[in-house]
Amino acid sequence: MPDLNKILYVEDEPDIQAIARIALENVGGFNLEVCNSGQDAIAVAPEYLPDLILLDVMMPGMDGPTTLKELRKIDLLKNTPVMFMTAKVQPQEIQQFKSLGAIEVIAKPFDPMKLADTIKKAWANQ
């Protein structure tokens, strides 16, 4: 399995972006590219070629599941692992996100000190 280094993070809330950037770059040591919307992600992802795509579920315009569907149409991203981040973490919701191909569903709000470890663990278990 390849090393996890480059993460594309799609999140529309600037304050959550800032916390995740600290959690993933400073604490986790990852290279992070942040997109504000699904449209941004579709434009940036083929150039950035992330090891992992971290997608917020609830976003204006294009939500996380729709963004994932569009990213999967890009040959270079067909098999890129995806994790969703959401406040909707009822068991049936988690199952729905996993049925879309997510390897993990991370609850929001997340613990910034544990986010990188949560992602690393899910990456190792995929």
C-alpha positions, 0 to 999 in steps of 0.5 A: 500500500502506498504511503499517505502523504498528500491529502485533498481536503474539501470543506466550505467553512474557513474556521474548520479548514484552519483547524484541520490544516493545523491538525493535518499539517502541523500535527500529522505531517501531511501535505494538504491542499484545501478546496472550498467547494466540490467544483474547486476539488474537481478542478484541483484534484487531477493536478494535485493527485492526492493519496486521499480525498477528505470530503465534507458531506454538507456543502452549498452547491455540490455536496460531498457525495455528489463531488465524489461521484464527479471525481470518480469520473476522472480516470486518475481519481477513480480509485483514490481512497475517500473519507467523509467528514460529517456531523451526521453519524447515525449508523444508517448514515455511516453505512450510506457513506461507506456504500458510496465508497468511503473508507471512513466516516469522521465525525464533526466536530473532530478532535484536532489532536486525534484527526491525523491518527484517525486518518492514519488508522483508517488508511492502514485498515483499508 
